[in-house]
Amino acid sequence: MHKVSAYARSKGMSVGIKNCIEILGDIFDDVDFAISEECVQYKNCTAYANFTTAPRPGTEAKPVFEVEYVDYTYSGKWSDEGVALSPNLFRTSNKNFPGLRDEKLRRTLCNLDEPGVTLEKPYLKINTIIKTLDLDGFIMFCDGRVERTRTKDVGRAGKRSWTREKLWRRMGGSVSK
């Protein structure tokens, strides 16, 4: 990881790590941010505490971006910019949190019911967003705002994406038929 980090930084790039709580302490100096998926569901958000607060003198805290997933239905309209015009019409659920829906589910996934936590002071300084597993452009923020980003068809249903194909070939991947 040290070599990858040094190379990326020599090119002006940041280095991040995703879902690797077991090695966060060992690679703290090599990465600039962390991405966590479903730390609320798996009850391991506290593993990022030393990451979001400097673990030793002379170090700076680093951001953690956290994603939780829901299923949703929405019967309202969207603005041309992709903003939900009637966010109160959203219905959300998550099979891993039976009995929690909508506002209670959002508050749980954003850790907003933890003591002392507010939107301005997030739990363990973790930045949470809520998405769907389909990655269909749906995004809910912890303040309840909902937007839909434009997504691009990347060649599902057995179709190949020529852009991905060219990238794969440049990386030395072989062509299979």
Secondary structure, 3 states (H helix, E strand, C coil): CHHHHHHHHHCCCCCEEECCHHHHHHHHHHCCEEEEECCCCCCCHHHHHHHHCCCCCCCCCCCEEEEEECEEEECCCECCCCEECCHHHEEEECCCCCCCEHHHHHHHHCCCCCCCCCCCCCHHHEEEEEECCCCCCEEEECCCCEEECCCCCCCCCCCCCHHHHHHHHHCCCCCCC
